[in-house]
């Protein structure tokens, strides 16, 4: 009888090792983790062109240059601006001499997100040495904080006086803002 009990204990031990005993005979231990997922703030504007040249059609007062179209792509995921707030601004480092510089933004194409943008004004907007608004926030739904999309801007110059033969260079800065 003693050998039978010992054989039964041996079978139970072997069965436990090969995993054919019910879970009630198995042990368990666990560890818990605090999981944090961080989504960084995204605020970016890119252009399809780094620099461009406008060529005046003539040197006389009132003459216009050719037009260059620059396409901008924007992404933002934490935009706290209200509806109709200035969201894309432009400015020149300094003004051109004897020439006005104009921007004419086109329609915004929203790829995703819960707000869009609209032109600040129809037609040409005179770009100054201080910020002027090109686009404003619009079409808000949900939290109104995210967007991804693109828009074109047509640039041109107009002579405000008769011009000598010359080349002028200025820096144009286009800014996407979120607050």
QUIWO-V905905 format. One record per pair of residues at least 24 apart in sequence whose C-alpha atoms are under 7 Angstrom apart, sorted by the first residue. I is the first residue (numbers start at 1). GAP is how many residues later the second one is. Records with the same first field share a line. If there is no record, write none. Layout:
I = GAP / GAP
This chain:
41 = 36 / 37
42 = 33 / 34 / 35
43 = 32 / 33 / 34
44 = 30 / 31 / 32
45 = 27 / 28 / 29 / 30 / 131
46 = 26 / 27 / 28
47 = 24 / 25 / 26
48 = 24
54 = 102
59 = 103 / 104 / 105
60 = 99 / 101 / 102 / 103
61 = 98 / 99 / 100 / 101
62 = 96 / 97 / 98
63 = 95 / 96
64 = 93 / 94 / 95
65 = 91 / 92 / 93
66 = 90
67 = 87 / 88 / 89
68 = 86 / 87 / 88
69 = 83 / 84 / 85 / 86
70 = 82 / 83 / 84
71 = 79 / 80 / 81 / 82
72 = 78 / 79 / 80
73 = 76 / 77 / 78
74 = 74 / 75 / 76
75 = 72 / 73 / 74
76 = 70 / 71 / 72
77 = 68 / 69 / 70
78 = 67 / 68 / 100
79 = 66 / 67 / 99 / 100
80 = 65 / 98 / 99
81 = 97 / 98
83 = 54 / 55 / 57
84 = 52 / 53 / 54
85 = 51 / 52
86 = 47 / 49 / 50 / 51
87 = 48 / 49 / 50 / 89 / 90 / 91
88 = 45 / 46 / 47 / 48 / 86 / 87 / 88 / 89
89 = 42 / 43 / 44 / 45 / 85 / 86 / 87
90 = 37 / 41 / 42 / 43 / 44 / 82 / 83 / 84 / 85
91 = 36 / 37 / 38 / 39 / 40 / 41 / 81 / 82 / 83
92 = 35 / 36 / 37 / 78 / 79 / 80 / 81
93 = 36 / 77 / 78 / 79
94 = 35 / 76
95 = 33 / 34
96 = 72
98 = 61 / 62 / 63
99 = 58 / 59 / 60 / 61
100 = 26 / 57 / 58 / 59 / 60
101 = 25 / 26 / 55 / 56 / 57
102 = 24 / 25 / 53 / 54 / 55
103 = 24 / 50 / 51 / 52 / 53
104 = 49 / 50 / 51
105 = 29 / 47 / 48 / 49
106 = 45 / 46 / 47
107 = 44
108 = 41 / 42 / 43
109 = 40 / 41 / 42
110 = 37 / 38 / 39 / 40
111 = 37 / 38
112 = 35 / 36
113 = 33 / 34 / 35
114 = 26 / 27 / 28 / 30 / 31 / 32 / 33
115 = 24 / 25 / 26 / 29 / 30 / 31 / 32
116 = 24 / 31
